[in-house]
């Protein structure tokens, strides 16, 4: 199986928070962002548990879907165990979003996976920017139910409340989706510190630039910080230079993108 040529970049900033509880992983074939929460120590430790477990499976040119699922299940258990040793009020947990290069029917494919409101976007010359993850959040549930519009969701007072994370809340299996590997596509994995400050239109404008992935990652974070960045801001970018093609396919009922 011929694997695509990839380039990547990552950047992070604490924004206006006292510390940065986000963590990221750039360890081909796995790329991820974890946004920790839960007290001064709990959030950082929770996101570190998630990244550590994903790092353990990033040791070959591709990774199997079950390995990612198992890593996240173990991270959930790690965070729950850690939570028993800290102040109960801290409720440590973390969101996770990421990409893993996997194999499907003998061809390379992307596995997109996420839990919480950290996001995955895909950009390509022909289609522009697409959000391929779906937030596990209160406002997304309201949008899905038709109770509020997507425009209202952007300013809703509960827009930062998530319904699912590793370590607390609804700890069902993360959503997963198999995606095609195609030359020219760019993926953005980010914490909500980015999307809380920059509109999708602004993100799309930056993603369409000719900057290399590291420079683009730094520019995205800098733009969010310049706009006020109330939260930690973390981004990971991956670009496909090779070519490949396969139809997208749901994994465990995840929504199509």
NUVEXVEX-308199 format. One line per 10 residues: number of its first residue (from 0); for each residue y negated, x, z of C-alpha. Coordinates in steps of 0.1 Angstrom, whole numbers, m for minus. Last residue first. Example, Ala and Ser with C-alpha at 12.3 -4.5 7.8 and 13.67 -1.06 7.14 Angstrom:
2
1> 11 137 71 ~ 45 123 78
//
This chain:
257
256> m146 m193 69 ~ m116 m214 77 ~ m112 m225 113 ~ m84 m210 133 ~ m52 m229 134 ~ m30 m202 147 ~ m40 m178 119 ~ m57 m194 89 ~ m54 m178 55 ~ m79 m162 31
246> m66 m155 m4 ~ m59 m119 m14 ~ m80 m92 m31 ~ m85 m55 m29 ~ m111 m29 m39 ~ m125 2 m22 ~ m160 5 m8 ~ m156 m19 20 ~ m184 m18 46 ~ m181 m22 84
236> m210 m28 108 ~ m208 m29 146 ~ m237 m45 165 ~ m249 m46 201 ~ m279 m61 218 ~ m282 m66 256 ~ m302 m97 264 ~ m339 m108 264 ~ m344 m88 232 ~ m382 m92 227
226> m387 m92 189 ~ m389 m54 188 ~ m356 m52 205 ~ m340 m75 179 ~ m355 m54 150 ~ m343 m22 167 ~ m308 m35 169 ~ m307 m44 133 ~ m323 m11 123 ~ m298 9 142
216> m268 m9 126 ~ m285 m5 92 ~ m289 33 97 ~ m252 36 108 ~ m240 14 79 ~ m259 32 51 ~ m291 15 40 ~ m292 m2 6 ~ m304 m35 21 ~ m286 m68 18
206> m276 m69 54 ~ m313 m66 64 ~ m323 m98 45 ~ m292 m116 57 ~ m301 m108 93 ~ m336 m122 88 ~ m322 m154 73 ~ m296 m157 100 ~ m324 m157 125 ~ m329 m127 148
196> m335 m129 186 ~ m305 m148 200 ~ m284 m136 171 ~ m288 m100 182 ~ m283 m105 220 ~ m254 m128 211 ~ m232 m98 206 ~ m224 m86 171 ~ m198 m79 144 ~ m213 m75 110
186> m191 m72 79 ~ m201 m59 45 ~ m184 m67 12 ~ m188 m44 m18 ~ m151 m41 m26 ~ m129 m69 m14 ~ m104 m72 14 ~ m96 m109 18 ~ m97 m126 52 ~ m71 m136 77
176> m85 m157 106 ~ m80 m155 143 ~ m93 m176 172 ~ m87 m162 206 ~ m57 m177 226 ~ m67 m201 254 ~ m86 m187 283 ~ m108 m218 289 ~ m131 m206 315 ~ m126 m171 330
166> m113 m136 323 ~ m116 m134 286 ~ m140 m160 274 ~ m142 m197 264 ~ m167 m225 270 ~ m199 m205 266 ~ m233 m214 280 ~ m261 m195 262 ~ m273 m225 242 ~ m276 m247 273
156> m314 m251 271 ~ m311 m260 233 ~ m334 m239 212 ~ m311 m229 183 ~ m289 m259 189 ~ m317 m282 178 ~ m315 m267 143 ~ m277 m271 142 ~ m282 m308 150 ~ m272 m325 182
146> m246 m351 193 ~ m226 m348 161 ~ m195 m339 181 ~ m193 m305 163 ~ m229 m299 172 ~ m223 m307 208 ~ m193 m284 209 ~ m214 m257 193 ~ m240 m263 220 ~ m215 m258 248
136> m201 m227 234 ~ m170 m212 218 ~ m189 m200 187 ~ m174 m203 153 ~ m166 m170 134 ~ m171 m165 97 ~ m208 m167 96 ~ m217 m162 59 ~ m244 m140 44 ~ m249 m135 7
126> m222 m150 m16 ~ m222 m128 m47 ~ m235 m96 m33 ~ m213 m99 m2 ~ m221 m104 35 ~ m196 m114 62 ~ m206 m123 97 ~ m186 m121 129 ~ m200 m134 162 ~ m201 m130 200
116> m201 m165 213 ~ m168 m167 232 ~ m134 m155 218 ~ m131 m137 185 ~ m107 m124 159 ~ m111 m115 122 ~ m79 m101 107 ~ m88 m83 74 ~ m62 m79 47 ~ m44 m50 30
106> m15 m60 6 ~ 22 m61 11 ~ 24 m98 18 ~ m2 m94 46 ~ m12 m61 61 ~ m38 m55 87 ~ m73 m40 90 ~ m88 m53 123 ~ m121 m70 128 ~ m138 m80 160
96> m154 m104 184 ~ m150 m104 222 ~ m166 m123 250 ~ m163 m110 285 ~ m155 m120 320 ~ m163 m112 356 ~ m167 m142 380 ~ m195 m126 401 ~ m193 m153 428 ~ m158 m141 439
86> m172 m108 449 ~ m149 m81 436 ~ m112 m73 440 ~ m98 m105 426 ~ m120 m102 395 ~ m102 m70 386 ~ m69 m89 384 ~ m85 m116 362 ~ m100 m89 340 ~ m67 m71 335
76> m49 m104 327 ~ m75 m112 300 ~ m72 m76 287 ~ m34 m81 285 ~ m39 m113 264 ~ m64 m95 242 ~ m40 m66 235 ~ m12 m91 229 ~ m32 m109 202 ~ m42 m77 186
66> m6 m64 185 ~ 6 m98 172 ~ m17 m94 141 ~ m2 m61 131 ~ m24 m30 129 ~ m32 m9 99 ~ m38 29 93 ~ m22 36 127 ~ m34 43 163 ~ m58 14 170
56> m34 m5 193 ~ m45 12 225 ~ m82 10 216 ~ m79 m28 217 ~ m68 m26 254 ~ m96 m3 263 ~ m122 m24 245 ~ m113 m55 265 ~ m111 m37 298 ~ m145 m21 291
46> m160 m56 285 ~ m148 m67 319 ~ m160 m36 337 ~ m195 m39 323 ~ m196 m76 333 ~ m183 m72 368 ~ m204 m44 381 ~ m239 m60 384 ~ m226 m95 383 ~ m205 m115 358
36> m208 m110 321 ~ m195 m86 295 ~ m202 m88 257 ~ m174 m71 238 ~ m179 m59 202 ~ m150 m48 180 ~ m137 m27 151 ~ m100 m18 147 ~ m85 1 118 ~ m103 23 124
26> m117 30 159 ~ m152 18 163 ~ m152 m1 196 ~ m182 m17 213 ~ m193 m23 248 ~ m219 m47 261 ~ m228 m46 298 ~ m261 m27 292 ~ m281 m24 324 ~ m314 m37 338
16> m318 m63 310 ~ m348 m63 287 ~ m329 m50 258 ~ m298 m29 269 ~ m295 m14 234 ~ m264 m9 212 ~ m256 7 178 ~ m226 9 155 ~ m218 23 120 ~ m190 20 95
6> m177 32 61 ~ m145 21 46 ~ m123 31 16 ~ m97 5 10 ~ m60 11 17 ~ m34 14 m10 ~ 0 0 0
//
